[in-house]
């Protein structure tokens, strides 16, 4: 998965969880979370 795809999926998860105009789709949220968890950036932390 490219970084652009990763970011797109993160945005979709955020929208599904937080946008009151969208219907909650738990199966889609879990599916997206499983996909992004496999991306190398998922394990990174930003410590300043």
DOLOTI-922898 format. One record per residue: residue in one letter; x, y, z of N, C-alpha, C in turn. Coordinates in steps of 0.02 Angstrom, whole numbers. Layout:
- resn nx ny nz cax cay caz cx cy cz
- a X Y Z X Y Z X Y Z
...
END
This chain:
- resn nx ny nz cax cay caz cx cy cz
- x 42 -58 0 0 0 0 45 62 0
- x 30 107 -44 68 169 -49 48 216 8
- x 90 264 23 76 312 75 11 351 61
- x -1 367 -2 -61 403 -21 -123 361 -4
- x -121 296 -17 -177 252 -1 -186 247 74
- x -131 243 111 -133 241 184 -169 303 211
- x -149 361 188 -179 423 212 -253 428 193
- x -270 404 133 -340 405 112 -383 361 158
- x -355 303 176 -392 257 220 -398 287 291
- x -346 320 315 -350 353 380 -404 406 379
- x -407 445 326 -459 496 319 -529 466 318
- x -537 410 284 -602 377 281 -622 351 350
- x -574 322 387 -589 298 455 -612 357 498
- x -576 412 494 -594 471 533 -664 495 516
- x -680 496 453 -746 518 431 -800 471 455
- x -789 406 449 -839 357 471 -852 361 546
- x -800 376 584 -808 378 657 -834 445 682
- x -819 499 648 -832 565 676 -882 610 639
- x -899 593 578 -944 636 539 -1016 614 551
- x -1056 656 583 -1125 636 598 -1169 629 536
- x -1146 654 479 -1186 648 418 -1176 581 384
- x -1126 542 406 -1114 476 377 -1140 422 424
- x -1168 371 394 -1192 314 432 -1132 273 456
- x -1136 250 518 -1082 209 547 -1082 142 510
- x -1024 121 488 -1014 57 454 -960 18 490
- x -977 -17 544 -926 -51 583 -883 -99 543
- x -912 -137 498 -873 -184 458 -821 -148 416
- x -840 -91 388 -793 -52 347 -737 -23 391
- x -755 2 450 -704 29 495 -653 -24 513
- x -676 -84 533 -631 -138 552 -587 -159 494
- x -617 -162 435 -579 -181 375 -523 -131 361
- x -541 -67 364 -491 -15 352 -436 -16 405
- x -456 -26 468 -406 -29 522 -358 -87 511
- x -384 -144 489 -340 -202 476 -291 -186 420
- x -314 -151 369 -270 -134 313 -216 -85 334
- x -234 -32 370 -184 17 389 -136 -9 442
- x -157 -58 481 -113 -87 532 -54 -123 500
- x -62 -145 438 -8 -180 403 41 -132 370
- x 26 -68 368 69 -19 337 127 -2 384
- x 188 5 359 245 21 401 235 84 444
- x 200 133 420 190 194 458 145 184 519
- x 108 129 521 62 117 577 100 106 642
- x 161 83 639 200 71 699 243 129 721
- x 243 182 682 285 240 698 251 283 751
- x 292 315 791 267 364 839 302 430 826
- x 269 483 840 301 549 830 317 579 897
- x 377 566 920 399 593 983 444 653 968
- x 429 709 1002 466 769 986 517 783 1035
END
